Amino acid sequence: MQKSYAGTDPFALTHFEMPPGRTVLVVIDMQNDFLHPEGWYARQGIDIAHMRAAIRPTAALVQAARARGVPVVWTRHGFRDRRDAGILAQHRPFFDRGGLRLGSWGYEILAECGPDPADWFVEKQRLSAFFQTNLEVVLRALRAETVVFCGVLTNQCVAATSKDANFRDMAPIVVREAVGTTLPHLHEPALEMMAVGWAEVRGLDSTLAALGALPLVNEPTGGIA
């Protein structure tokens, strides 16, 4: 007999669990050129205030993840010049003169966010951090089933990467206060698209509480150093 789904809400919001030993925090592009007052975006006259509002929440998530042994993966967006920047160089011609250049200060993670050399780092050149990178290899190695996302930009790289996580049957959780964008009026619509389409959008406090409730199960157990 066919099961009846009468009365169910086709757009009900999703809730994903954060399983011990199967949860990873991915921080998207929290780099100097995006977020620092002397970074490339600010120097081009772009208002970075909305993105900067995500710094403290991101740092809190990183600290909470580390306290429970949850792996932290950072992505960095960059390129050598317009030749490998792709269509972005045409869409954002101010990159012709600089910004997000590999090996530069602007390319590095903002110190306030709390990066550590023991974390994982993924280099990306397109909006999705999965596109032609080793992010999936890293997440599979870390046994990720649920991936918690924070970073910038809400409507671009966060949206694209969380969607691609869903495509790989990983459960994406996007933390509302820990993502930001250059166009704040697109922030809530982007979060709504994620929430009804492919991810859970969760508040910072509940995410920190869930991380804090995890047992310490992610510590390395030996093997190849």
PyMOL commands that place a pseudoatom at each C-alpha (Angstrom):
pseudoatom trace, name=CA, resn=MET, resi=1, chain=A, elem=C, hetatm=0, pos=[0.000, 0.000, 0.000]
pseudoatom trace, name=CA, resn=GLN, resi=2, chain=A, elem=C, hetatm=0, pos=[1.321, 3.442, -0.904]
pseudoatom trace, name=CA, resn=LYS, resi=3, chain=A, elem=C, hetatm=0, pos=[2.238, 5.563, 2.104]
pseudoatom trace, name=CA, resn=SER, resi=4, chain=A, elem=C, hetatm=0, pos=[0.153, 8.710, 2.541]
pseudoatom trace, name=CA, resn=TYR, resi=5, chain=A, elem=C, hetatm=0, pos=[1.872, 12.046, 3.067]
pseudoatom trace, name=CA, resn=ALA, resi=6, chain=A, elem=C, hetatm=0, pos=[-1.349, 14.064, 3.359]
pseudoatom trace, name=CA, resn=GLY, resi=7, chain=A, elem=C, hetatm=0, pos=[-0.954, 17.129, 5.520]
pseudoatom trace, name=CA, resn=THR, resi=8, chain=A, elem=C, hetatm=0, pos=[2.843, 17.237, 5.321]
pseudoatom trace, name=CA, resn=ASP, resi=9, chain=A, elem=C, hetatm=0, pos=[4.564, 20.512, 4.500]
pseudoatom trace, name=CA, resn=PRO, resi=10, chain=A, elem=C, hetatm=0, pos=[6.641, 20.212, 1.319]
pseudoatom trace, name=CA, resn=PHE, resi=11, chain=A, elem=C, hetatm=0, pos=[8.717, 23.197, 2.460]
pseudoatom trace, name=CA, resn=ALA, resi=12, chain=A, elem=C, hetatm=0, pos=[9.234, 22.197, 6.084]
pseudoatom trace, name=CA, resn=LEU, resi=13, chain=A, elem=C, hetatm=0, pos=[12.649, 23.229, 7.345]
pseudoatom trace, name=CA, resn=THR, resi=14, chain=A, elem=C, hetatm=0, pos=[15.276, 20.557, 7.801]
pseudoatom trace, name=CA, resn=HIS, resi=15, chain=A, elem=C, hetatm=0, pos=[17.083, 19.676, 11.005]
pseudoatom trace, name=CA, resn=PHE, resi=16, chain=A, elem=C, hetatm=0, pos=[20.370, 17.816, 10.713]
pseudoatom trace, name=CA, resn=GLU, resi=17, chain=A, elem=C, hetatm=0, pos=[22.099, 16.021, 13.574]
pseudoatom trace, name=CA, resn=MET, resi=18, chain=A, elem=C, hetatm=0, pos=[25.740, 16.663, 14.417]
pseudoatom trace, name=CA, resn=PRO, resi=19, chain=A, elem=C, hetatm=0, pos=[26.980, 13.104, 14.971]
pseudoatom trace, name=CA, resn=PRO, resi=20, chain=A, elem=C, hetatm=0, pos=[30.071, 12.602, 17.158]
pseudoatom trace, name=CA, resn=GLY, resi=21, chain=A, elem=C, hetatm=0, pos=[33.143, 11.875, 15.073]
pseudoatom trace, name=CA, resn=ARG, resi=22, chain=A, elem=C, hetatm=0, pos=[31.247, 12.664, 11.879]
pseudoatom trace, name=CA, resn=THR, resi=23, chain=A, elem=C, hetatm=0, pos=[30.954, 16.455, 12.094]
pseudoatom trace, name=CA, resn=VAL, resi=24, chain=A, elem=C, hetatm=0, pos=[33.386, 18.942, 10.497]
pseudoatom trace, name=CA, resn=LEU, resi=25, chain=A, elem=C, hetatm=0, pos=[33.487, 22.749, 10.560]
pseudoatom trace, name=CA, resn=VAL, resi=26, chain=A, elem=C, hetatm=0, pos=[34.268, 24.388, 7.209]
pseudoatom trace, name=CA, resn=VAL, resi=27, chain=A, elem=C, hetatm=0, pos=[35.151, 28.094, 7.226]
pseudoatom trace, name=CA, resn=ILE, resi=28, chain=A, elem=C, hetatm=0, pos=[34.724, 29.718, 3.823]
pseudoatom trace, name=CA, resn=ASP, resi=29, chain=A, elem=C, hetatm=0, pos=[37.169, 32.408, 2.641]
pseudoatom trace, name=CA, resn=MET, resi=30, chain=A, elem=C, hetatm=0, pos=[37.586, 34.454, 5.835]
pseudoatom trace, name=CA, resn=GLN, resi=31, chain=A, elem=C, hetatm=0, pos=[40.590, 36.175, 4.259]
pseudoatom trace, name=CA, resn=ASN, resi=32, chain=A, elem=C, hetatm=0, pos=[42.280, 39.528, 4.757]
pseudoatom trace, name=CA, resn=ASP, resi=33, chain=A, elem=C, hetatm=0, pos=[41.318, 40.815, 1.331]
pseudoatom trace, name=CA, resn=PHE, resi=34, chain=A, elem=C, hetatm=0, pos=[37.637, 40.267, 2.108]
pseudoatom trace, name=CA, resn=LEU, resi=35, chain=A, elem=C, hetatm=0, pos=[37.541, 41.254, 5.768]
pseudoatom trace, name=CA, resn=HIS, resi=36, chain=A, elem=C, hetatm=0, pos=[40.451, 43.418, 6.869]
pseudoatom trace, name=CA, resn=PRO, resi=37, chain=A, elem=C, hetatm=0, pos=[40.010, 47.224, 6.787]
pseudoatom trace, name=CA, resn=GLU, resi=38, chain=A, elem=C, hetatm=0, pos=[43.220, 47.365, 4.725]
pseudoatom trace, name=CA, resn=GLY, resi=39, chain=A, elem=C, hetatm=0, pos=[42.234, 44.437, 2.499]
pseudoatom trace, name=CA, resn=TRP, resi=40, chain=A, elem=C, hetatm=0, pos=[41.465, 44.630, -1.204]
pseudoatom trace, name=CA, resn=TYR, resi=41, chain=A, elem=C, hetatm=0, pos=[37.673, 44.871, -0.868]
pseudoatom trace, name=CA, resn=ALA, resi=42, chain=A, elem=C, hetatm=0, pos=[37.781, 47.758, 1.608]
pseudoatom trace, name=CA, resn=ARG, resi=43, chain=A, elem=C, hetatm=0, pos=[40.396, 49.551, -0.498]
pseudoatom trace, name=CA, resn=GLN, resi=44, chain=A, elem=C, hetatm=0, pos=[38.042, 49.397, -3.487]
pseudoatom trace, name=CA, resn=GLY, resi=45, chain=A, elem=C, hetatm=0, pos=[35.400, 51.243, -1.472]
pseudoatom trace, name=CA, resn=ILE, resi=46, chain=A, elem=C, hetatm=0, pos=[33.269, 48.164, -0.802]
pseudoatom trace, name=CA, resn=ASP, resi=47, chain=A, elem=C, hetatm=0, pos=[31.356, 48.180, 2.484]
pseudoatom trace, name=CA, resn=ILE, resi=48, chain=A, elem=C, hetatm=0, pos=[32.674, 45.156, 4.402]
pseudoatom trace, name=CA, resn=ALA, resi=49, chain=A, elem=C, hetatm=0, pos=[30.721, 45.777, 7.627]
pseudoatom trace, name=CA, resn=HIS, resi=50, chain=A, elem=C, hetatm=0, pos=[28.246, 42.936, 7.084]
pseudoatom trace, name=CA, resn=MET, resi=51, chain=A, elem=C, hetatm=0, pos=[31.042, 40.478, 6.391]
pseudoatom trace, name=CA, resn=ARG, resi=52, chain=A, elem=C, hetatm=0, pos=[33.020, 41.684, 9.407]
pseudoatom trace, name=CA, resn=ALA, resi=53, chain=A, elem=C, hetatm=0, pos=[30.006, 41.009, 11.632]
pseudoatom trace, name=CA, resn=ALA, resi=54, chain=A, elem=C, hetatm=0, pos=[30.677, 37.312, 11.004]
pseudoatom trace, name=CA, resn=ILE, resi=55, chain=A, elem=C, hetatm=0, pos=[34.199, 37.430, 12.473]
pseudoatom trace, name=CA, resn=ARG, resi=56, chain=A, elem=C, hetatm=0, pos=[33.361, 36.961, 16.152]
pseudoatom trace, name=CA, resn=PRO, resi=57, chain=A, elem=C, hetatm=0, pos=[30.736, 34.253, 15.535]
pseudoatom trace, name=CA, resn=THR, resi=58, chain=A, elem=C, hetatm=0, pos=[33.205, 32.419, 13.302]
pseudoatom trace, name=CA, resn=ALA, resi=59, chain=A, elem=C, hetatm=0, pos=[35.945, 32.625, 15.916]
pseudoatom trace, name=CA, resn=ALA, resi=60, chain=A, elem=C, hetatm=0, pos=[33.504, 31.301, 18.528]
pseudoatom trace, name=CA, resn=LEU, resi=61, chain=A, elem=C, hetatm=0, pos=[32.620, 28.342, 16.294]
pseudoatom trace, name=CA, resn=VAL, resi=62, chain=A, elem=C, hetatm=0, pos=[36.298, 27.577, 15.672]
pseudoatom trace, name=CA, resn=GLN, resi=63, chain=A, elem=C, hetatm=0, pos=[37.041, 27.657, 19.394]
pseudoatom trace, name=CA, resn=ALA, resi=64, chain=A, elem=C, hetatm=0, pos=[34.031, 25.466, 20.236]
pseudoatom trace, name=CA, resn=ALA, resi=65, chain=A, elem=C, hetatm=0, pos=[34.925, 22.963, 17.504]
pseudoatom trace, name=CA, resn=ARG, resi=66, chain=A, elem=C, hetatm=0, pos=[38.507, 22.655, 18.677]
pseudoatom trace, name=CA, resn=ALA, resi=67, chain=A, elem=C, hetatm=0, pos=[37.378, 22.162, 22.267]
pseudoatom trace, name=CA, resn=ARG, resi=68, chain=A, elem=C, hetatm=0, pos=[35.507, 19.012, 21.220]
pseudoatom trace, name=CA, resn=GLY, resi=69, chain=A, elem=C, hetatm=0, pos=[38.027, 17.731, 18.682]
pseudoatom trace, name=CA, resn=VAL, resi=70, chain=A, elem=C, hetatm=0, pos=[35.869, 18.664, 15.685]
pseudoatom trace, name=CA, resn=PRO, resi=71, chain=A, elem=C, hetatm=0, pos=[38.156, 19.201, 12.660]
pseudoatom trace, name=CA, resn=VAL, resi=72, chain=A, elem=C, hetatm=0, pos=[38.347, 22.707, 11.225]
pseudoatom trace, name=CA, resn=VAL, resi=73, chain=A, elem=C, hetatm=0, pos=[38.799, 23.178, 7.482]
pseudoatom trace, name=CA, resn=TRP, resi=74, chain=A, elem=C, hetatm=0, pos=[39.560, 26.609, 6.027]
pseudoatom trace, name=CA, resn=THR, resi=75, chain=A, elem=C, hetatm=0, pos=[39.091, 27.519, 2.382]
pseudoatom trace, name=CA, resn=ARG, resi=76, chain=A, elem=C, hetatm=0, pos=[41.042, 30.307, 0.683]
pseudoatom trace, name=CA, resn=HIS, resi=77, chain=A, elem=C, hetatm=0, pos=[39.989, 31.817, -2.619]
pseudoatom trace, name=CA, resn=GLY, resi=78, chain=A, elem=C, hetatm=0, pos=[42.769, 33.065, -4.858]
pseudoatom trace, name=CA, resn=PHE, resi=79, chain=A, elem=C, hetatm=0, pos=[44.518, 33.069, -8.189]
pseudoatom trace, name=CA, resn=ARG, resi=80, chain=A, elem=C, hetatm=0, pos=[47.754, 34.095, -9.870]
pseudoatom trace, name=CA, resn=ASP, resi=81, chain=A, elem=C, hetatm=0, pos=[46.226, 36.625, -12.294]
pseudoatom trace, name=CA, resn=ARG, resi=82, chain=A, elem=C, hetatm=0, pos=[43.158, 37.101, -14.493]
pseudoatom trace, name=CA, resn=ARG, resi=83, chain=A, elem=C, hetatm=0, pos=[44.093, 34.058, -16.602]
pseudoatom trace, name=CA, resn=ASP, resi=84, chain=A, elem=C, hetatm=0, pos=[43.251, 31.553, -13.855]
pseudoatom trace, name=CA, resn=ALA, resi=85, chain=A, elem=C, hetatm=0, pos=[40.629, 33.718, -12.143]
pseudoatom trace, name=CA, resn=GLY, resi=86, chain=A, elem=C, hetatm=0, pos=[38.072, 32.590, -14.690]
pseudoatom trace, name=CA, resn=ILE, resi=87, chain=A, elem=C, hetatm=0, pos=[34.806, 34.379, -15.330]
pseudoatom trace, name=CA, resn=LEU, resi=88, chain=A, elem=C, hetatm=0, pos=[35.134, 36.123, -11.949]
pseudoatom trace, name=CA, resn=ALA, resi=89, chain=A, elem=C, hetatm=0, pos=[37.793, 38.403, -13.435]
pseudoatom trace, name=CA, resn=GLN, resi=90, chain=A, elem=C, hetatm=0, pos=[35.254, 39.579, -16.010]
pseudoatom trace, name=CA, resn=HIS, resi=91, chain=A, elem=C, hetatm=0, pos=[32.424, 39.816, -13.493]
pseudoatom trace, name=CA, resn=ARG, resi=92, chain=A, elem=C, hetatm=0, pos=[34.579, 41.716, -10.981]
pseudoatom trace, name=CA, resn=PRO, resi=93, chain=A, elem=C, hetatm=0, pos=[37.107, 43.685, -13.067]
pseudoatom trace, name=CA, resn=PHE, resi=94, chain=A, elem=C, hetatm=0, pos=[38.610, 45.338, -9.970]
pseudoatom trace, name=CA, resn=PHE, resi=95, chain=A, elem=C, hetatm=0, pos=[40.548, 42.081, -9.536]
pseudoatom trace, name=CA, resn=ASP, resi=96, chain=A, elem=C, hetatm=0, pos=[42.619, 43.026, -12.584]
pseudoatom trace, name=CA, resn=ARG, resi=97, chain=A, elem=C, hetatm=0, pos=[44.686, 45.334, -10.405]
pseudoatom trace, name=CA, resn=GLY, resi=98, chain=A, elem=C, hetatm=0, pos=[45.149, 42.963, -7.478]
pseudoatom trace, name=CA, resn=GLY, resi=99, chain=A, elem=C, hetatm=0, pos=[43.357, 41.191, -4.668]
pseudoatom trace, name=CA, resn=LEU, resi=100, chain=A, elem=C, hetatm=0, pos=[43.191, 37.539, -3.618]
pseudoatom trace, name=CA, resn=ARG, resi=101, chain=A, elem=C, hetatm=0, pos=[46.593, 36.871, -5.138]
pseudoatom trace, name=CA, resn=LEU, resi=102, chain=A, elem=C, hetatm=0, pos=[48.216, 33.582, -4.199]
pseudoatom trace, name=CA, resn=GLY, resi=103, chain=A, elem=C, hetatm=0, pos=[50.942, 34.005, -1.601]
pseudoatom trace, name=CA, resn=SER, resi=104, chain=A, elem=C, hetatm=0, pos=[49.939, 37.559, -0.686]
pseudoatom trace, name=CA, resn=TRP, resi=105, chain=A, elem=C, hetatm=0, pos=[48.972, 38.914, 2.739]
pseudoatom trace, name=CA, resn=GLY, resi=106, chain=A, elem=C, hetatm=0, pos=[45.445, 39.503, 1.472]
pseudoatom trace, name=CA, resn=TYR, resi=107, chain=A, elem=C, hetatm=0, pos=[45.119, 35.835, 0.554]
pseudoatom trace, name=CA, resn=GLU, resi=108, chain=A, elem=C, hetatm=0, pos=[45.752, 34.672, 4.120]
pseudoatom trace, name=CA, resn=ILE, resi=109, chain=A, elem=C, hetatm=0, pos=[43.089, 33.922, 6.726]
pseudoatom trace, name=CA, resn=LEU, resi=110, chain=A, elem=C, hetatm=0, pos=[42.183, 36.846, 8.996]
pseudoatom trace, name=CA, resn=ALA, resi=111, chain=A, elem=C, hetatm=0, pos=[44.051, 36.276, 12.266]
pseudoatom trace, name=CA, resn=GLU, resi=112, chain=A, elem=C, hetatm=0, pos=[41.002, 37.235, 14.366]
pseudoatom trace, name=CA, resn=CYS, resi=113, chain=A, elem=C, hetatm=0, pos=[39.205, 34.119, 13.155]
pseudoatom trace, name=CA, resn=GLY, resi=114, chain=A, elem=C, hetatm=0, pos=[41.751, 31.876, 14.858]
pseudoatom trace, name=CA, resn=PRO, resi=115, chain=A, elem=C, hetatm=0, pos=[43.384, 29.752, 12.139]
pseudoatom trace, name=CA, resn=ASP, resi=116, chain=A, elem=C, hetatm=0, pos=[45.928, 27.211, 13.339]
pseudoatom trace, name=CA, resn=PRO, resi=117, chain=A, elem=C, hetatm=0, pos=[48.623, 25.434, 11.287]
pseudoatom trace, name=CA, resn=ALA, resi=118, chain=A, elem=C, hetatm=0, pos=[47.240, 22.114, 12.571]
pseudoatom trace, name=CA, resn=ASP, resi=119, chain=A, elem=C, hetatm=0, pos=[43.918, 22.796, 10.806]
pseudoatom trace, name=CA, resn=TRP, resi=120, chain=A, elem=C, hetatm=0, pos=[43.129, 21.767, 7.238]
pseudoatom trace, name=CA, resn=PHE, resi=121, chain=A, elem=C, hetatm=0, pos=[43.440, 24.291, 4.390]
pseudoatom trace, name=CA, resn=VAL, resi=122, chain=A, elem=C, hetatm=0, pos=[41.870, 24.022, 0.944]
pseudoatom trace, name=CA, resn=GLU, resi=123, chain=A, elem=C, hetatm=0, pos=[42.788, 26.293, -1.967]
pseudoatom trace, name=CA, resn=LYS, resi=124, chain=A, elem=C, hetatm=0, pos=[39.930, 27.255, -4.302]
pseudoatom trace, name=CA, resn=GLN, resi=125, chain=A, elem=C, hetatm=0, pos=[39.518, 29.355, -7.439]
pseudoatom trace, name=CA, resn=ARG, resi=126, chain=A, elem=C, hetatm=0, pos=[35.770, 29.187, -8.013]
pseudoatom trace, name=CA, resn=LEU, resi=127, chain=A, elem=C, hetatm=0, pos=[32.691, 29.857, -5.872]
pseudoatom trace, name=CA, resn=SER, resi=128, chain=A, elem=C, hetatm=0, pos=[32.227, 26.265, -4.755]
pseudoatom trace, name=CA, resn=ALA, resi=129, chain=A, elem=C, hetatm=0, pos=[35.058, 24.989, -2.603]
pseudoatom trace, name=CA, resn=PHE, resi=130, chain=A, elem=C, hetatm=0, pos=[34.405, 21.526, -4.032]
pseudoatom trace, name=CA, resn=PHE, resi=131, chain=A, elem=C, hetatm=0, pos=[35.152, 22.505, -7.636]
pseudoatom trace, name=CA, resn=GLN, resi=132, chain=A, elem=C, hetatm=0, pos=[38.493, 20.968, -8.683]
pseudoatom trace, name=CA, resn=THR, resi=133, chain=A, elem=C, hetatm=0, pos=[39.885, 21.023, -5.129]
pseudoatom trace, name=CA, resn=ASN, resi=134, chain=A, elem=C, hetatm=0, pos=[40.682, 18.339, -2.557]
pseudoatom trace, name=CA, resn=LEU, resi=135, chain=A, elem=C, hetatm=0, pos=[37.867, 19.387, -0.193]
pseudoatom trace, name=CA, resn=GLU, resi=136, chain=A, elem=C, hetatm=0, pos=[35.846, 16.231, -0.751]
pseudoatom trace, name=CA, resn=VAL, resi=137, chain=A, elem=C, hetatm=0, pos=[38.940, 14.069, -0.200]
pseudoatom trace, name=CA, resn=VAL, resi=138, chain=A, elem=C, hetatm=0, pos=[39.614, 15.909, 3.066]
pseudoatom trace, name=CA, resn=LEU, resi=139, chain=A, elem=C, hetatm=0, pos=[36.033, 15.618, 4.282]
pseudoatom trace, name=CA, resn=ARG, resi=140, chain=A, elem=C, hetatm=0, pos=[35.861, 11.911, 3.422]
pseudoatom trace, name=CA, resn=ALA, resi=141, chain=A, elem=C, hetatm=0, pos=[39.141, 11.360, 5.265]
pseudoatom trace, name=CA, resn=LEU, resi=142, chain=A, elem=C, hetatm=0, pos=[37.645, 13.148, 8.279]
pseudoatom trace, name=CA, resn=ARG, resi=143, chain=A, elem=C, hetatm=0, pos=[34.547, 10.899, 8.029]
pseudoatom trace, name=CA, resn=ALA, resi=144, chain=A, elem=C, hetatm=0, pos=[32.254, 13.877, 7.606]
pseudoatom trace, name=CA, resn=GLU, resi=145, chain=A, elem=C, hetatm=0, pos=[28.519, 13.241, 7.518]
pseudoatom trace, name=CA, resn=THR, resi=146, chain=A, elem=C, hetatm=0, pos=[27.476, 16.706, 8.717]
pseudoatom trace, name=CA, resn=VAL, resi=147, chain=A, elem=C, hetatm=0, pos=[29.362, 19.820, 7.638]
pseudoatom trace, name=CA, resn=VAL, resi=148, chain=A, elem=C, hetatm=0, pos=[28.873, 23.070, 9.550]
pseudoatom trace, name=CA, resn=PHE, resi=149, chain=A, elem=C, hetatm=0, pos=[29.507, 26.132, 7.363]
pseudoatom trace, name=CA, resn=CYS, resi=150, chain=A, elem=C, hetatm=0, pos=[30.440, 29.701, 8.162]
pseudoatom trace, name=CA, resn=GLY, resi=151, chain=A, elem=C, hetatm=0, pos=[32.250, 32.438, 6.258]
pseudoatom trace, name=CA, resn=VAL, resi=152, chain=A, elem=C, hetatm=0, pos=[31.737, 34.674, 3.234]
pseudoatom trace, name=CA, resn=LEU, resi=153, chain=A, elem=C, hetatm=0, pos=[29.917, 35.460, 1.031]
pseudoatom trace, name=CA, resn=THR, resi=154, chain=A, elem=C, hetatm=0, pos=[26.466, 34.236, 2.081]
pseudoatom trace, name=CA, resn=ASN, resi=155, chain=A, elem=C, hetatm=0, pos=[24.943, 34.379, -1.394]
pseudoatom trace, name=CA, resn=GLN, resi=156, chain=A, elem=C, hetatm=0, pos=[28.010, 33.222, -3.280]
pseudoatom trace, name=CA, resn=CYS, resi=157, chain=A, elem=C, hetatm=0, pos=[30.680, 30.865, -1.943]
pseudoatom trace, name=CA, resn=VAL, resi=158, chain=A, elem=C, hetatm=0, pos=[28.760, 29.773, 1.163]
pseudoatom trace, name=CA, resn=ALA, resi=159, chain=A, elem=C, hetatm=0, pos=[25.654, 29.030, -0.878]
pseudoatom trace, name=CA, resn=ALA, resi=160, chain=A, elem=C, hetatm=0, pos=[27.574, 27.262, -3.643]
pseudoatom trace, name=CA, resn=THR, resi=161, chain=A, elem=C, hetatm=0, pos=[29.704, 25.121, -1.320]
pseudoatom trace, name=CA, resn=SER, resi=162, chain=A, elem=C, hetatm=0, pos=[26.865, 24.113, 0.990]
pseudoatom trace, name=CA, resn=LYS, resi=163, chain=A, elem=C, hetatm=0, pos=[24.799, 23.108, -2.047]
pseudoatom trace, name=CA, resn=ASP, resi=164, chain=A, elem=C, hetatm=0, pos=[27.665, 21.010, -3.371]
pseudoatom trace, name=CA, resn=ALA, resi=165, chain=A, elem=C, hetatm=0, pos=[27.957, 19.327, 0.036]
pseudoatom trace, name=CA, resn=ASN, resi=166, chain=A, elem=C, hetatm=0, pos=[24.301, 18.347, -0.282]
pseudoatom trace, name=CA, resn=PHE, resi=167, chain=A, elem=C, hetatm=0, pos=[25.018, 16.966, -3.772]
pseudoatom trace, name=CA, resn=ARG, resi=168, chain=A, elem=C, hetatm=0, pos=[27.594, 14.674, -2.128]
pseudoatom trace, name=CA, resn=ASP, resi=169, chain=A, elem=C, hetatm=0, pos=[25.087, 13.456, 0.482]
pseudoatom trace, name=CA, resn=MET, resi=170, chain=A, elem=C, hetatm=0, pos=[26.705, 15.394, 3.306]
pseudoatom trace, name=CA, resn=ALA, resi=171, chain=A, elem=C, hetatm=0, pos=[24.311, 17.277, 5.584]
pseudoatom trace, name=CA, resn=PRO, resi=172, chain=A, elem=C, hetatm=0, pos=[25.072, 21.027, 5.448]
pseudoatom trace, name=CA, resn=ILE, resi=173, chain=A, elem=C, hetatm=0, pos=[24.371, 23.333, 8.391]
pseudoatom trace, name=CA, resn=VAL, resi=174, chain=A, elem=C, hetatm=0, pos=[24.847, 27.053, 7.713]
pseudoatom trace, name=CA, resn=VAL, resi=175, chain=A, elem=C, hetatm=0, pos=[25.226, 29.249, 10.800]
pseudoatom trace, name=CA, resn=ARG, resi=176, chain=A, elem=C, hetatm=0, pos=[23.175, 32.405, 10.312]
pseudoatom trace, name=CA, resn=GLU, resi=177, chain=A, elem=C, hetatm=0, pos=[25.259, 34.899, 12.325]
pseudoatom trace, name=CA, resn=ALA, resi=178, chain=A, elem=C, hetatm=0, pos=[28.571, 33.503, 11.092]
pseudoatom trace, name=CA, resn=VAL, resi=179, chain=A, elem=C, hetatm=0, pos=[28.080, 34.279, 7.407]
pseudoatom trace, name=CA, resn=GLY, resi=180, chain=A, elem=C, hetatm=0, pos=[28.102, 37.668, 5.699]
pseudoatom trace, name=CA, resn=THR, resi=181, chain=A, elem=C, hetatm=0, pos=[28.046, 39.379, 2.331]
pseudoatom trace, name=CA, resn=THR, resi=182, chain=A, elem=C, hetatm=0, pos=[28.858, 42.598, 0.502]
pseudoatom trace, name=CA, resn=LEU, resi=183, chain=A, elem=C, hetatm=0, pos=[25.168, 43.015, -0.360]
pseudoatom trace, name=CA, resn=PRO, resi=184, chain=A, elem=C, hetatm=0, pos=[23.283, 42.685, 2.943]
pseudoatom trace, name=CA, resn=HIS, resi=185, chain=A, elem=C, hetatm=0, pos=[19.869, 42.783, 1.256]
pseudoatom trace, name=CA, resn=LEU, resi=186, chain=A, elem=C, hetatm=0, pos=[20.730, 39.410, -0.311]
pseudoatom trace, name=CA, resn=HIS, resi=187, chain=A, elem=C, hetatm=0, pos=[21.696, 37.789, 3.004]
pseudoatom trace, name=CA, resn=GLU, resi=188, chain=A, elem=C, hetatm=0, pos=[18.261, 36.700, 4.210]
pseudoatom trace, name=CA, resn=PRO, resi=189, chain=A, elem=C, hetatm=0, pos=[16.977, 35.649, 0.767]
pseudoatom trace, name=CA, resn=ALA, resi=190, chain=A, elem=C, hetatm=0, pos=[20.110, 33.539, 0.298]
pseudoatom trace, name=CA, resn=LEU, resi=191, chain=A, elem=C, hetatm=0, pos=[19.632, 31.898, 3.689]
pseudoatom trace, name=CA, resn=GLU, resi=192, chain=A, elem=C, hetatm=0, pos=[15.990, 31.204, 2.862]
pseudoatom trace, name=CA, resn=MET, resi=193, chain=A, elem=C, hetatm=0, pos=[16.988, 29.592, -0.430]
pseudoatom trace, name=CA, resn=MET, resi=194, chain=A, elem=C, hetatm=0, pos=[19.414, 27.337, 1.448]
pseudoatom trace, name=CA, resn=ALA, resi=195, chain=A, elem=C, hetatm=0, pos=[16.892, 26.511, 4.169]
pseudoatom trace, name=CA, resn=VAL, resi=196, chain=A, elem=C, hetatm=0, pos=[14.120, 25.421, 1.818]
pseudoatom trace, name=CA, resn=GLY, resi=197, chain=A, elem=C, hetatm=0, pos=[16.446, 23.935, -0.773]
pseudoatom trace, name=CA, resn=TRP, resi=198, chain=A, elem=C, hetatm=0, pos=[19.422, 22.011, 0.569]
pseudoatom trace, name=CA, resn=ALA, resi=199, chain=A, elem=C, hetatm=0, pos=[20.652, 22.993, 4.041]
pseudoatom trace, name=CA, resn=GLU, resi=200, chain=A, elem=C, hetatm=0, pos=[19.698, 23.647, 7.614]
pseudoatom trace, name=CA, resn=VAL, resi=201, chain=A, elem=C, hetatm=0, pos=[20.139, 27.289, 8.615]
pseudoatom trace, name=CA, resn=ARG, resi=202, chain=A, elem=C, hetatm=0, pos=[20.825, 27.331, 12.331]
pseudoatom trace, name=CA, resn=GLY, resi=203, chain=A, elem=C, hetatm=0, pos=[21.491, 30.090, 14.866]
pseudoatom trace, name=CA, resn=LEU, resi=204, chain=A, elem=C, hetatm=0, pos=[24.862, 30.576, 16.495]
pseudoatom trace, name=CA, resn=ASP, resi=205, chain=A, elem=C, hetatm=0, pos=[23.774, 29.813, 20.061]
pseudoatom trace, name=CA, resn=SER, resi=206, chain=A, elem=C, hetatm=0, pos=[22.155, 26.487, 19.213]
pseudoatom trace, name=CA, resn=THR, resi=207, chain=A, elem=C, hetatm=0, pos=[25.160, 25.506, 17.097]
pseudoatom trace, name=CA, resn=LEU, resi=208, chain=A, elem=C, hetatm=0, pos=[27.588, 26.313, 19.905]
pseudoatom trace, name=CA, resn=ALA, resi=209, chain=A, elem=C, hetatm=0, pos=[25.420, 24.350, 22.327]
pseudoatom trace, name=CA, resn=ALA, resi=210, chain=A, elem=C, hetatm=0, pos=[25.378, 21.344, 19.987]
pseudoatom trace, name=CA, resn=LEU, resi=211, chain=A, elem=C, hetatm=0, pos=[29.146, 21.478, 19.565]
pseudoatom trace, name=CA, resn=GLY, resi=212, chain=A, elem=C, hetatm=0, pos=[29.620, 21.783, 23.317]
pseudoatom trace, name=CA, resn=ALA, resi=213, chain=A, elem=C, hetatm=0, pos=[27.473, 18.705, 23.897]
pseudoatom trace, name=CA, resn=LEU, resi=214, chain=A, elem=C, hetatm=0, pos=[29.623, 16.499, 21.662]
pseudoatom trace, name=CA, resn=PRO, resi=215, chain=A, elem=C, hetatm=0, pos=[31.902, 13.960, 23.348]
pseudoatom trace, name=CA, resn=LEU, resi=216, chain=A, elem=C, hetatm=0, pos=[35.595, 14.347, 22.686]
pseudoatom trace, name=CA, resn=VAL, resi=217, chain=A, elem=C, hetatm=0, pos=[35.846, 11.712, 19.962]
pseudoatom trace, name=CA, resn=ASN, resi=218, chain=A, elem=C, hetatm=0, pos=[37.813, 13.337, 17.166]
pseudoatom trace, name=CA, resn=GLU, resi=219, chain=A, elem=C, hetatm=0, pos=[41.305, 13.237, 18.638]
pseudoatom trace, name=CA, resn=PRO, resi=220, chain=A, elem=C, hetatm=0, pos=[43.879, 11.501, 16.415]
pseudoatom trace, name=CA, resn=THR, resi=221, chain=A, elem=C, hetatm=0, pos=[44.416, 7.894, 17.449]
pseudoatom trace, name=CA, resn=GLY, resi=222, chain=A, elem=C, hetatm=0, pos=[47.803, 7.263, 15.892]
pseudoatom trace, name=CA, resn=GLY, resi=223, chain=A, elem=C, hetatm=0, pos=[48.942, 5.886, 12.566]
pseudoatom trace, name=CA, resn=ILE, resi=224, chain=A, elem=C, hetatm=0, pos=[51.018, 7.800, 10.050]
pseudoatom trace, name=CA, resn=ALA, resi=225, chain=A, elem=C, hetatm=0, pos=[52.317, 11.066, 11.553]
for i in range(1, 225): cmd.bond("trace and resi %d" % i, "trace and resi %d" % (i + 1))
show_as sticks, trace
zoom trace
